[in-house]
Amino acid sequence: MKRILVIILPFFLLLLSLISSMIAYNYSTQLEESFLYANNTPEKPQFTGTYYSIVGNLPDDAVLFQTTLVDDGYELVILNSSDEVLEKILFTIAVDGETDPTIVTESQTNVVPGELDGYLFDLELEDSKSYTINVIVIENNTDTDEIDLAFFNLENHLYNSQDLWEGISTTTFIFALLAGFTVLGIFVTKKREV
């Protein structure tokens, strides 16, 4: 009976590691779904609350962001060190098909990339509504593609749960390996004694 328990222990730990890994993957999927991208397609947010902006694919020589509220949305101008316009885009957001720039609860202007106190744009979104976020390039004086604009709302409980289950998965996998090698070592030692 003791032998069977010793043999089953590594397999039990391996099964526990696999289950906790699947739970961590589920939380990871939920976190990935909490992003909204500016791609002119209607999307429903995963969570109600404040979504923060991420600006990607910036030109290497970008030194200043300027944001201005215009009729349809926000105009974002990216300047280089000589105050030349690298890119000028119009960022619009529509709720259920109607353009509504008031969803932007906070925006910063005259911001140096890398020295932001917060985020360039904050949006207040509800999970019951459909939002269309669009970026229209007005002027592009760079060799790079247009900038990427995304919004995220990382729920702390999801992020913490993902970390917890990834830790449990890794730890139980290591203990499963240790238990398996220990059992194997015990059996090899006993066979040599006989």
Secondary structure, DSSP 8 states (H G I E B T S, - for coil): -HHHHHHHHHHHHHHHHHHHHHHHHHHHHHHHTTEEE-SSSEE--SSSEEEEEEEES--TT--EEEEEE-SSSEEEEEE-TT--EEEEEEEEEEETTEE-GGGEEEE--SB-TT--SS-SEEEEE-TTS-EEEEEEEEEE-SSS---EEEEE---HHHHHHHHHHHHHHHHHHHHHHHHHHHHHHHHHHHHHH-
